[in-house]
């Protein structure tokens, strides 16, 4: 049996980029480098703001509904379990380097999962779409963006929370413009699901454009992935552990989004239970304990717990079933695309419920439409202000005050147009739902609340 031990030694090496150099941290007992990464993320302001960002259901007042922060915490728990399972399998196979344990794999994934949504803008995917469409507007392009290079322009028209998250952890937090969190390379790479730029992604016939780094972070991305043995020229492979992060996210959002929808009465408990049928046997679904519980909330919680308990070992095995393809960069799509039938059947049924009932909820739809107006108000102010500032043009009082409002995110005299616009995205995407709504209302001339 072939071994990938040498490859894992590169993939798990706790290197950091600090002050322009790559430093290998010692793998000490106790608070090792991966646990330090977890702490850096969880104590950050960007992570705290996720508590006020939409997961699926925007601006709800029900305290039981998930936000991006609670979702990220739960994904990190599932990811840790997947990492532990795969780590144990690698140790049995003889591929785990001597200095590492299954716990280390769990810790890498746990930290990565914690940051997987850290770049998402207010109002989630609706916010991403609103930003993209504003930049695609032909009038805006002709007035503000004709001087950008094609690769720079692509970063805005294909805006994605994954690339913004890569920028948050590597450029914005802690050491601003000097390395960000300075996380270990394994944690950074496990976070990357789409190892390409927006410009490269637009050149591929893969349907919806997904990418993981901006032109501004291209050199850093190349340095990290080259050091880990994941680069071949200008092409990059996924870190194997990124498949586990993606699976953890998929598990949580499919189950938890339905649980939240039941809490909001968008779907019924019967809908939730029916979606679980491919995954849970009749004995589990007809467990007398379910009938003895005093609320659908508790019954739903029990089914969710049981379902996750079955999906984690199943997907761990799926990873090992496709192990060589993953290590060689040949596996297409997500781990869920290759899941065993029990998990695959559940994901199909959960997807049907999500798309037919949850996504088409009238209140959710109305708020998503309103998101476009909100972002238009914000970008219609901040982009012209940055354009005139960078070009040295005369600025209105409103534009001057807009740059003051941006605070530390405002462009400096050394910034060109591309970086100035990127700083607008840093500021706007970093807002919470409530703050974005408040600022938009102020810009419209209304008092808001």
N, C-alpha and C positions, 0 to 999 in steps of 0.2 A: 504494500500500500504506500502510495506517495505521501510525502509529508510537506506541509506548508509552514513548518515551524520557523524557518528563516524569514519568510514573508510576514508572519505574525510578529516577529521581533521588531520589524520596521513599523508595522501597523499600530503597535501598542507603545512604542517608545515615547515617553512623556517629554518630548521636546516642546520648548516655548520660544516664541520670537520676542526678545526683550532688547530694547535699545539698539535695534539694528542687527543683532546677532541671534543665532539659534543656540539655546542653552538646554542641555539635557538635565532634567531634575532627577534627583535620586528617588528611587522607589522605596521610600521608607515605610516602616510599619506605622499604624495609626493613621494620622491625617496625611495621606499620600497625595500626590499631585492631582489625581482625578477628584478626590474629595475636596481639595482646595478649589478646584474649578467650580464644583457644585456650589460651594459657599460664595464664591465671587458673583455667580449669577443670581442666587437667591436673595442676596443683600443689595442688589442693584436697583436703581430707580426705574429702569426700563422694565424689569420684571415686576416690580410693585404696580406699575401702571396697568399691567394686564388685568388686574382686578376690576378695572373700569372699561374693559374692552369686550365687545360682543364675541361670543362663541358662535351661536347660531341665531339666538333670539334677542334682538336688540332692545335696549331700554326697558327691560321688564322689571317689575317691582317685587317679584316673587323671590324670596331669599334662597329658595331651593334650586334655582336655575344656575347652570354653570356659566362662568365667564372664562376668559382666556387663561387666567391665572389658575383657577381650580382645574380646568382641563389640562393645563401643562403639568401640574402636580400629579394628576392621575396618570397621565401618559408616562411620566418619569417612573412611577411605580411599576406599571406594566412593562416598560422597557427594561427596567432592572431585572425583573423576573425572566424575561426573554434572554438577557445577557448572561444571567447565571446559568440558565439551561444550556445555552450554546457553549459557554465556557466549560461546563462539566463534560459536554460531549467532545470538545476539543481535547480536553485532558485525557479522556479515555482513548481517543484516537492517537495521542502522542504528538499533537500539533501545537500544544500550548507551551511557550518558552518557559524555562525553569523558574525564572524570576516572577512569573505571573500566576495568578489564581483565577478561578471563575469569578470571584468577587470583583476583581479588577475590571473584567468585561462588563459586569453589572453596573459598576460605578461610572465607567465611561458612558454607557448608554443612558444612565440616569441623569447625568449632567447634560448630555446633549438634548435629551427629551425636554428637560426643563427650559431650554432656550429655543425650542423648535418654532415657537410662535412669537418670539420676542420682537420681530420686525413687522408684525401685522399692523395695518393702519386701523383707525376707528371704523367700526361697522364691518370688519372682516372682509369677506370676498366681495361684497357690494362696494366697499371702499376701494379695493384694488381695481375693480372695473371702472369706477367713476374717475379715478386718477388716470388710467390708461386712455379713456375716451377724451378727457380734457386735453391731454397732450397730442392726441391724434387729430384734433380739430384743425382743419386746414388753415383757418384764419389765424389761430395761435401759432401754428408752425411758421407761416410766412412772416409773422411779425417778430417772433422771439427766438426761433430755433434754427433758422436757415444757416447760421454759422457753425452749428455743431457737426462733428464728424458722424458718419453713419452709425458707428458702434456706440457713440455717446447718445445719439438720438434714440437708438433701440432701447436703452436702459429705461427711458421714460415711457415710451409707447407700449412697452411690455411689462411695466412695473409689476413687481411680484414681492410679496412679503418674505419669501425665502431669501432673495438677494438682499433685501433691506435688513433682514436678521443677520446675515453674514457681515454686513457693514456695521450694525450695532455692536456686535461682539468684538469686531476687529478694529474699529475706528472711532466709535462714538462714546462708549462707556469707559469709566475710570480714567484711562490715559488717552484723552481725546486727541485724535489725529496722531497718536504715537503708540498705536497697538491695541487700544481698547482694553478688554479684559486680560489680554495676553494669556489665553487658554492654551492647554496642551494640544498638540496637533491631533491626537486621536479623537478628542472631544469635538474639535472643530470639524474634522473630516466626517465623523459619524453624523453630523448635522446636515451634511450636504446630500440631498436626494437627486439633484440635477447638476452634475459637474460640468457646466458650460456657461458661457456668457449669453446675454440676451441676443446679441448679434449672431452668434453661432447657432443659437436655438431657432432663430427666424429663418436660417438657411436650411433647416432640417424639415422634412415632411412628416412631422410627428403630431400634427393637429395643433392643439392648444400649446402656445409657447410657454415653457417653464424653464427657468434658469436659476442660478444660485450665486452669481457674483456680478457686480457692476464693473465697468471699465476701470473705475477708480481703484478697485481692489484686485485687478487682474494679476499684477506682479506678485502680490502676497499669496493669492490662491495658487499660482504656479509654483511658488517656492515651497509651500506646505505640501502640495500633492507630489511634487518631485521628491521631497525628502522622505515621503512615505512609500515611494515606489509605485505611485498611482498615476504617473504621467508617462505618456509616450508621444514625444513631440508636443504639439498643441492640443492633443487629445487626453482626456482624463477618465479614469475609471472610478466607480463608486467605492468608498470604503465598505468592506463587508458588513460592518456593524450598522451602516446607514439603513440596510434592509430591515433590521430589527427596530430601529427608530420609526421607520415608516409604518411597519406593522403595528407597533404600539399605538401610534396615532390613529391608524385605521380602526383598530379594535375599539378604542375609546370613543371616537367621534360617532361611529355607527351605533354603538349601544347607548352611549350617553345622550346623543341627540334625540333618540327615541324616548329615553327616560324623561328628558326635559319636556318633550312634546306631550307626553302623557300628563305630566305635572301641570302643563298649561291647557290641558283638555283639547289639544289639537288632534291627538289620536286617543283611543281608548286603551284600557288595560288589555282588552281582548285583542286589539291590534298588535300590541307589544308581545303578548304571549304567542300569537300566531307567527310573528316574525322569528321567534325563538325556536319554533318547531324543528327546523332542519338541524339544529345544534343540540337540542335537549331532548332526551327520550321521553316517552309517555309517562314513565314512572316519576320523572322529575317534574314534568309539567302538571301532573295530578297529585303532587305531594300534599298530603293532608295538612302540612304546616302552612301551605299557602292559604287554604280556606280558613285556618284558625287565626290568621293575622287580621288586624283591625282596620287596615286601609290598603287601597291599591298602591299607594306609595311604597309601603313595606313589601308588598308582594312583588312589585316591579324590582325593588332593590335586591330581593333574594334571587330572582331569576337572572338579573344582571351579574351578581356575584358568581353564581354557578356557571353562567356562560363564559365569563372571563377565565374562570378556573379551568375550563375545558379547551378554550382557544389557545392559551399560552403554551401548553405542552404540544398541542397539535402543530402550531406554527414553529416551535423549536425544532420539531422533527422535519417540517417542510424545509427549514434552513439547511439541515443536515442532508436531506434528500437531494438538495440542489447545491451542495457544498462546493464541489469542484467548479461548477459553472460560475458560482459567485466569486470564488477566489481568482478565477481567470478572467473575470469581467465579461462573461458571456450570458449571464441571466438577463432576460428581457423583462422589463416591467417590474412591478412590486412583488413582494413575497406572497401577497394575497392572491395574485394572479395564478400562483402555482399551488395554492392551498388544497388540502384534502377536501373531499366532497362535503363533509359536515360543516366545515368552516366556510367553504365556497358557497354552499347552499344558503347558509345564514346571511352572508354578505349580499347575495342577490336579493333575498327577501327584504332585508333591512334597507337596501338601496331602493327597492320598489316603494316601500312605505315612505322613505325620506323624500323621494322625488315626486310622488303622487299626492302626498298629504302635507308633509311638513314644509317643503319648499314653496308650495302654492297657497299657504295660509295667507288670507287677505291682509291681515295686520302686518305680517312680515313683509309682504310684497309692497305695501304702501310705504313702509319705512325705508325699504331699499330704494324705491323711486325717489324719496326725499333725500337720500344720501347724495344723489347727483347734484341737487341744488346746493347742498351744504358744501361739497368740494368745489363747485364752481365759484361760490362766493370767496372761499379761501384762496384758491389758486389765481383768481382774477385780481386779487390784491397783491399777493406775495411775489408772483412771478414778474409782473411789470416793475415792481419795486426793485427786485434784484437785477433785472435787465438794465434799468436806468442807472442804478448804482455802479454796476460793473462797467458799463459803457462810458461812465462819466457824464451822463446826460443830466439835465436839470430834473430835479425830483419835486413832486408835489409834497405838501405837508402830510397827506395821507400815506404816501409811500415812505417818507422818512420815519413816521411813527410805526409803520408796519415792520421796518427793520429793527426798531427799538423793541417791539413786541417779540420778535424772534430771539432776542437775548443772545445767548452763547451760540445759537444756531445760525445767526446772521453771517453773511459772507464777509470775508476780510478783503483788504485791498489787493492781496496777492491772488485771490481766487478769480479764475476765468468764468465765463458763462456756464460751462458745464458744471463746475463745482458749486457755483452759486445756486443753480437750480437743484442740484443734489441736496444742498443744505435746506432748501425749501421742503423737499421730501422728508429729510431728517426731522424737521420741526413738525410738519403736518402729520406724518405717519406716527410720530411719537405721542400725539395727543390721545387722551382718553375719549370715549364716546361723549361723555358729558361736557368736557372742555371744548371739543370740536363743535358741538351743538351750540354752546354758549358763545364762542367766538363768531360763529357763522351768524347767529342772531344779532350780535353787536354790529357786524358788518352790514347787516340788512337794515339797521336803524331801529330795531325793536329791542325791548328790554329783556326779552326771554322770559324768565320766571316771574 
